[in-house]
């Protein structure tokens, strides 16, 4: 590759890399939510896990990994912290291999407290991205989920 064409290719890579753009968007939007959750000592990831667990009453780690598109070790680190905070506990189950978990009273309480913080963060994120940006994000998320489940 000639030096001029290599420099041009690097310029395009630096400016148009989809992965970099998605990561930057993730850092900015996550920062909005993290700022709101910080007083609660709650992270965005933990809030989502609490909300999905509350919605399902009981949830298994494999289900969460599939829904959130995260690996088991990432989920395990969050679950360990949430157990240490007393927000989740192992749920009774006849199948001890997959050990579901559920919210504790403290978990339900922190989730209730997080609702107002989430609403503030959501409003800020919507203002930043605009309603068209949010709609496009939802469309892209559905598309990605559909393609990941087909693989």
VOBA-1610 file (N, C-alpha, C; in pm, whole numbers, padded with zeros to 5 digits, always signed):
BEGIN
Unk+00086-00117+00000Unk+00000+00000+00000Unk+00090+00123+00000Unk+00060+00216-00086Unk+00138+00339-00094Unk+00113+00425+00030Unk+00210+00508+00065Unk+00201+00591+00186Unk+00080+00682+00182Unk+00051+00741+00067Unk-00063+00833+00056Unk-00195+00758+00074Unk-00207+00643+00009Unk-00333+00568+00022Unk-00346+00508+00162Unk-00231+00472+00223Unk-00235+00421+00360Unk-00281+00530+00456Unk-00229+00650+00438Unk-00269+00762+00523Unk-00417+00793+00506Unk-00466+00786+00382Unk-00608+00811+00355Unk-00694+00702+00419Unk-00648+00578+00411Unk-00723+00467+00471Unk-00729+00482+00623Unk-00619+00523+00682Unk-00616+00543+00827Unk-00709+00656+00867Unk-00711+00762+00787Unk-00802+00874+00815Unk-00947+00828+00812Unk-00986+00748+00713Unk-01123+00696+00704Unk-01151+00605+00822Unk-01056+00520+00856Unk-01073+00429+00968Unk-01098+00507+01097Unk-01016+00607+01122Unk-01029+00686+01245Unk-01161+00763+01250Unk-01208+00809+01137Unk-01327+00894+01131Unk-01457+00813+01125Unk-01455+00697+01060Unk-01580+00627+01029Unk-01596+00490+01093Unk-01509+00452+01179Unk-01518+00320+01241Unk-01649+00306+01319Unk-01731+00212+01280Unk-01861+00190+01344Unk-01841+00151+01491Unk-01746+00063+01518Unk-01722+00019+01656Unk-01686+00138+01745Unk-01600+00226+01697Unk-01562+00342+01776Unk-01681+00434+01802Unk-01764+00453+01702Unk-01881+00540+01718Unk-01979+00481+01819Unk-02001+00351+01812Unk-02092+00286+01906Unk-02035+00293+02048Unk-01906+00271+02062Unk-01843+00276+02195Unk-01851+00417+02253Unk-01828+00518+02171Unk-01836+00656+02219Unk-01979+00688+02264Unk-02077+00648+02184Unk-02217+00669+02220Unk-02249+00597+02351Unk-02200+00475+02364Unk-02222+00399+02487Unk-02163+00471+02608Unk-02041+00521+02596Unk-01977+00589+02710Unk-02055+00714+02750Unk-02100+00791+02651Unk-02172+00915+02682Unk-02307+00885+02747Unk-02383+00795+02687Unk-02516+00765+02740Unk-02506+00694+02875Unk-02414+00599+02887Unk-02396+00531+03015Unk-02357+00631+03124Unk-02274+00728+03090Unk-02235+00831+03186Unk-02353+00908+03241Unk-02451+00935+03155Unk-02572+01006+03199Unk-02643+00925+03308Unk-02661+00796+03283Unk-02730+00710+03379Unk-02646+00689+03505Unk-02516+00666+03487Unk-02428+00645+03603Unk-02429+00766+03695Unk-02432+00887+03638Unk-02437+01008+03721Unk-02563+01011+03807Unk-02674+00969+03751Unk-02799+00967+03827Unk-02803+00855+03931Unk-02742+00740+03900Unk-02745+00626+03992Unk-02638+00631+04099Unk-02535+00713+04080Unk-02422+00717+04173Unk-02464+00738+04319Unk-02556+00830+04349Unk-02596+00847+04490Unk-02656+00720+04552Unk-02707+00632+04468Unk-02767+00507+04516Unk-02665+00394+04525Unk-02541+00422+04480Unk-02436+00320+04472Unk-02481+00204+04384Unk-02542+00240+04271Unk-02599+00145+04176Unk-02541+00176+04038Unk-02510+00072+03962Unk-02464+00092+03825Unk-02578+00066+03727Unk-02559+00108+03605Unk-02660+00084+03502Unk-02682-00067+03485Unk-02574-00141+03479Unk-02586-00287+03462Unk-02666-00350+03576Unk-02639-00307+03698Unk-02712-00361+03812Unk-02859-00323+03807Unk-02888-00199+03765Unk-03027-00155+03756Unk-03104-00242+03657Unk-03042-00270+03542Unk-03109-00352+03441Unk-03133-00493+03494Unk-03035-00548+03563Unk-03051-00682+03621Unk-03163-00682+03725Unk-03167-00580+03810Unk-03276-00569+03909Unk-03412-00560+03841Unk-03421-00477+03738Unk-03549-00458+03669Unk-03595-00587+03601Unk-03504-00655+03532Unk-03542-00780+03464Unk-03578-00888+03565Unk-03508-00892+03678Unk-03539-00990+03782Unk-03676-00961+03843Unk-03704-00834+03870Unk-03834-00797+03926Unk-03946-00830+03828Unk-03922-00807+03701Unk-04024-00834+03598Unk-04056-00983+03590Unk-03955-01068+03609Unk-03974-01212+03595Unk-04002-01283+03728Unk-03988-01216+03839Unk-03999-01270+03975Unk-03875-01353+04009Unk-03844-01450+03924Unk-03722-01529+03938Unk-03655-01531+03801Unk-03522-01536+03800Unk-03452-01540+03673Unk-03326-01625+03688Unk-03290-01689+03580Unk-03167-01770+03577Unk-03058-01691+03506Unk-02937-01715+03546Unk-02823-01643+03488Unk-02818-01660+03336Unk-02842-01780+03287Unk-02836-01803+03142Unk-02939-01717+03068Unk-03056-01699+03127Unk-03157-01613+03065Unk-03107-01469+03055Unk-03051-01418+03164Unk-03001-01280+03164Unk-02889-01263+03063Unk-02798-01357+03058Unk-02688-01349+02961Unk-02743-01340+02819Unk-02843-01420+02790Unk-02904-01419+02656Unk-02976-01287+02630Unk-03055-01240+02724Unk-03130-01115+02706Unk-03039-00995+02692Unk-02932-00991+02774Unk-02844-00875+02778Unk-02725-00886+02683Unk-02709-01004+02621Unk-02597-01028+02531Unk-02463-01004+02601Unk-02451-01061+02722Unk-02325-01051+02797Unk-02277-01191+02831Unk-02149-01202+02862Unk-02095-01333+02897Unk-02120-01361+03046Unk-02107-01488+03079Unk-02139-01532+03215Unk-02049-01468+03320Unk-01921-01446+03288Unk-01831-01388+03389Unk-01868-01243+03420Unk-01912-01167+03319Unk-01956-01029+03342Unk-02079-01029+03430Unk-02174-01115+03399Unk-02295-01123+03481Unk-02259-01166+03623Unk-02172-01263+03635Unk-02134-01316+03767Unk-02075-01207+03856Unk-01991-01121+03800Unk-01933-01011+03880Unk-02043-00919+03932Unk-02141-00887+03847Unk-02252-00802+03891Unk-02337-00872+03997Unk-02367-00997+03973Unk-02450-01074+04067Unk-02381-01083+04203Unk-02250-01108+04202Unk-02176-01117+04329Unk-02187-00987+04408Unk-02170-00874+04341Unk-02181-00743+04409Unk-02323-00720+04460Unk-02420-00761+04380Unk-02560-00740+04418Unk-02598-00829+04537Unk-02545-00950+04541Unk-02567-01037+04657Unk-02502-00976+04781Unk-02380-00925+04765Unk-02310-00864+04879Unk-02386-00742+04932Unk-02456-00672+04843Unk-02538-00558+04884Unk-02673-00601+04940Unk-02704-00729+04930Unk-02830-00780+04982Unk-02949-00754+04890Unk-02923-00730+04761Unk-03030-00696+04667Unk-03093-00817+04600Unk-03018-00926+04589Unk-03072-01048+04529Unk-03029-01167+04614Unk-03103-01276+04596Unk-03073-01399+04669Unk-03111-01517+04582Unk-03057-01632+04617Unk-03092-01752+04545Unk-03239-01784+04571Unk-03311-01819+04467Unk-03453-01853+04479Unk-03467-02003+04496Unk-03572-02045+04563Unk-03594-02189+04575Unk-03619-02250+04437Unk-03561-02368+04415Unk-03578-02435+04286Unk-03554-02583+04303Unk-03631-02661+04229Unk-03610-02805+04231Unk-03487-02843+04150Unk-03453-02761+04051Unk-03336-02786+03966Unk-03219-02705+04020Unk-03132-02769+04097Unk-03020-02700+04161Unk-02905-02669+04063Unk-02913-02721+03940Unk-02805-02696+03844Unk-02803-02552+03796Unk-02919-02490+03781Unk-02922-02356+03722Unk-02952-02246+03823Unk-02987-02280+03944Unk-03004-02189+04057Unk-03053-02048+04020Unk-03183-02031+04010Unk-03238-01898+03981Unk-03221-01804+04100Unk-03235-01677+04074Unk-03231-01581+04184Unk-03349-01488+04176Unk-03372-01416+04284Unk-03486-01325+04296Unk-03444-01202+04376Unk-03527-01098+04367Unk-03500-00978+04445Unk-03528-01004+04592Unk-03453-00938+04676Unk-03483-00935+04819Unk-03566-00809+04844Unk-03609-00791+04967Unk-03680-00667+05003Unk-03589-00547+04979Unk-03460-00561+05012Unk-03365-00451+04988Unk-03347-00424+04839Unk-03352-00530+04758Unk-03342-00513+04613Unk-03462-00440+04557Unk-03580-00475+04606Unk-03702-00406+04562Unk-03697-00259+04605Unk-03643-00233+04724Unk-03634-00096+04774Unk-03537-00013+04689Unk-03420-00070+04653Unk-03325+00006+04572Unk-03378+00026+04430Unk-03453-00071+04381Unk-03514-00055+04249Unk-03619+00056+04252Unk-03698+00062+04358Unk-03795+00172+04372Unk-03724+00307+04377Unk-03615+00314+04452Unk-03539+00439+04461Unk-03476+00475+04326Unk-03441+00373+04248Unk-03376+00396+04118Unk-03474+00447+04013Unk-03603+00429+04034Unk-03700+00469+03932Unk-03694+00618+03900Unk-03689+00703+04001Unk-03680+00847+03975Unk-03548+00884+03909Unk-03439+00821+03954Unk-03309+00847+03892Unk-03311+00803+03747Unk-03371+00688+03720Unk-03382+00639+03582Unk-03463+00736+03497Unk-03575+00785+03550Unk-03657+00879+03473Unk-03579+01005+03438Unk-03500+01056+03532Unk-03418+01174+03503Unk-03313+01143+03396Unk-03246+01029+03410Unk-03144+00990+03313Unk-03206+00966+03176Unk-03320+00900+03175Unk-03388+00872+03047Unk-03424+01002+02977Unk-03475+01099+03051Unk-03512+01227+02991Unk-03389+01297+02934Unk-03277+01292+03006Unk-03153+01353+02957Unk-03104+01282+02830Unk-03109+01151+02830Unk-03063+01075+02713Unk-03152+01103+02592Unk-03283+01110+02613Unk-03375+01140+02503Unk-03350+01280+02450Unk-03326+01376+02539Unk-03293+01512+02493Unk-03164+01512+02410Unk-03066+01438+02454Unk-02939+01432+02383Unk-02955+01368+02244Unk-03023+01255+02238Unk-03034+01180+02113Unk-03149+01227+02025Unk-03248+01290+02084Unk-03368+01330+02010Unk-03460+01211+01989Unk-03586+01239+01965Unk-03683+01129+01950Unk-03650+01044+01827Unk-03600+01105+01721Unk-03562+01026+01602Unk-03443+00937+01633Unk-03347+00988+01710Unk-03231+00908+01748Unk-03271+00789+01834Unk-03362+00812+01929Unk-03408+00704+02015Unk-03484+00599+01933Unk-03568+00644+01842Unk-03642+00550+01756Unk-03544+00467+01671Unk-03443+00532+01617Unk-03344+00460+01537Unk-03267+00360+01624Unk-03234+00400+01745Unk-03164+00311+01838Unk-03249+00187+01867Unk-03378+00206+01888Unk-03467+00091+01913Unk-03471+00000+01792Unk-03478+00058+01673Unk-03479-00021+01550Unk-03350-00101+01536Unk-03237-00036+01560Unk-03108-00104+01550Unk-03096-00215+01655Unk-03144-00190+01776Unk-03138-00291+01881Unk-03219-00415+01843Unk-03340-00393+01790Unk-03421-00507+01745Unk-03351-00584+01633Unk-03290-00512+01542Unk-03220-00575+01430Unk-03103-00659+01481Unk-03024-00603+01572Unk-02910-00675+01626Unk-02955-00797+01705Unk-03057-00781+01787Unk-03107-00897+01863Unk-03155-01007+01770Unk-03224-00967+01664Unk-03273-01066+01568Unk-03160-01137+01498Unk-03055-01066+01462Unk-02944-01130+01392Unk-02863-01218+01486Unk-02850-01179+01614Unk-02774-01258+01711Unk-02848-01389+01743Unk-02981-01383+01750Unk-03055-01505+01782Unk-03061-01600+01663Unk-03041-01547+01541Unk-03043-01632+01423Unk-02911-01707+01406Unk-02805-01658+01474Unk-02672-01721+01459Unk-02655-01839+01549
//
